[in-house]
Amino acid sequence: MRSAPARRALRPLVAAAAASLLLAACSSGAPAGTPTDGSSSGASGDFPVTITSTFGDTTIESQPERVATVNWGNHDVPIALGVVPVGFAAQTYGDDDGDGVLPWTYEALEGLGATGDDLPTLFDETDGIPMEAVNNVEPDVILGAYSGMTREDFDTLSQIAPTVSYPKYAWGTSWKDMALIDGEAIGKKAQAQRLVDDVLAQIDAALAERPDVAGKTVAYAWFDPSNPSTIGVYTPLDARVQLLADLGLENAPSVVDLAGDTDQFFVNLASEQADTLADADILVTYGDDSMLATLQADPLFSKIPAVARGSVVVLGNTDPISAATSGPTVLSLPWALDDYLDLFQAAAEKVG
């Protein structure tokens, strides 16, 4: 059995609806894809359902029994709703033990009796979505509300089963919208809304214990010490940046200006203009334990006030907490919330 640090143990989904979903789940012998709270136990959604995405309308005629997901995090939605997917993408970023399943997902699958021999098929997306592998699990629906799928991907997947894509921007769907869109596709939008509300309540409670976080301005950036000529800045439409707003933080005006009307989840800033980010109270980036010292020693990066005073949240490149918050889901957020906000509280305390 997989273990996780005590503070990162998957919090109970305390809403009564979520608890009842898990209690109604199938027994531990159920094969992947068995409807654990689907048509066999009473569908909560009315079908057919039509969902509009950036690629057009997708109509799902009846309650899906075999749910597949592609790209990042979408599988967490049906799992949180008590439905074991027949297949989902193997996760490599933040995978602490190399099994292709991130810890919060594994814990939830354990609760549904879907680990070991009953673990769903994992798709290898190293070279893109493996269409044949997706086809082989014979899905009734394919979920990808949070994804970067192309028009070609969408058209090919739609020949396999009705496919749900992102509403507007690649990798720009919030964890809340992912839950609601994917939840609606499997007939469980109302339950998904209750899960979202529960996570938001957990966020409010956690912020109340960390009073210095809310209201701080923030910039989420990528620094490559081996190529210091450019800073990558994540834009407000990126899911990880949208999460910061849910945590009471505000995008630094410089970030909003840099993003402009782009439809991309990041933009590049020349390092010579690093002080553009001077209005960020807190800077968030990826790296190891030496990253802050590296930034402070750099003649350009050190001009960013947040760097100079140490108001920097550094997320480990291979730490599951980075994966939990870079592409947040209704399962990953409760798992990471306390640890994540502790980092922001420590950074906020250094702001004058």
Phi, psi and omega in degrees: 000138182284143177244163178216155177305145186304320183287345180256009177300143183299118179294147175298141173280095196288344177299139184301324181296318181294319179298319181293327178298316182290323179293332181275002184294165183290166178289167187295347181268002184291135178286158177303135179097349177295132179294112183271339171206041185258223188297331183287343181242014176103102180289141180261355180247156178263134180242152005287155177242134176244125181242128180264129178235185181298341182256007178118197184270141173238124179251127177252114192286326184213168182305118180292141175251336180238103186257126172243153177227156178230164180062208195268128162079343184300329180298334181296335183290303178299324179298316178297335180265010175087013181247124179273118179294155173282338178192148174207169185290133171296136181261129179251322180288122179080005180285106190283342181232008172075016181266359178084002180234125181285155194300321181292325177292317181298316180299319179291322176295323175302317180296338179260006179067034187237043174243184182061230181293340181264008178297136178301161174297135179254125180274133175273106182259023180305320182248031181104179182291123181278093188302319182296319180295320177296316180299325185293336179274000173053059182284156171267339179206151178235122184260131177205043182298328173250107185193177174237024184300147178270172175302318179297317177302312183299315182296319180292314179298324182293339174285340178275313182196160174307131188239133179257124180249187181283150186292327183211306187246137174300130181059024183245015180270128179291162177299328180291312180293323176303314181298316184287320181290309179296323179295319178297323183296335179253015174081023186226041182294320181296317177295322178297321178297322178294323176296316178300313180300322180294317179295320177299323177294322176296321178297314180301317181294320181291323179292327179297334178272355182226075192291347184272354187279307187302137177092349178286145175275151189216148170231132180253117190226167177234122177246133176246102183302335179279347178218076189280013184282340187224144172248127173272129181242122179285137186271166182299343179275352179288143185299323182291330178283321176300325177299321180300324176296322177295336179269012175087004180271159182239139176297131175301139180306327179298324180293316178299317179294318180296322182291323181053229180253025180299151173255016180259155182275355173209158174228161180258142177234128178297139183300331177298343179252025183303326182290357172302330182274020183296339182272005178272120175294321183231137174249135177245135179206179179249153178160192179252192185296343181266358188298315181299314179298323178296316179295319182291336179274347182279133183295337180264312182295329181291349177283348176283119184306321180299324177291314183301320182266356177086017178277061186234130173262114179254121180259129181299139183299330183242008182282133177305333180297330176293317178294323183295332186248345177286323174230071190294150178223174179293343175266320186287328183295310178300327181294322187258349195306308184297314180297319181295312181292331175301322178295320180288324177297317179297321178290321182293328180295342180270354180281127182289000000 
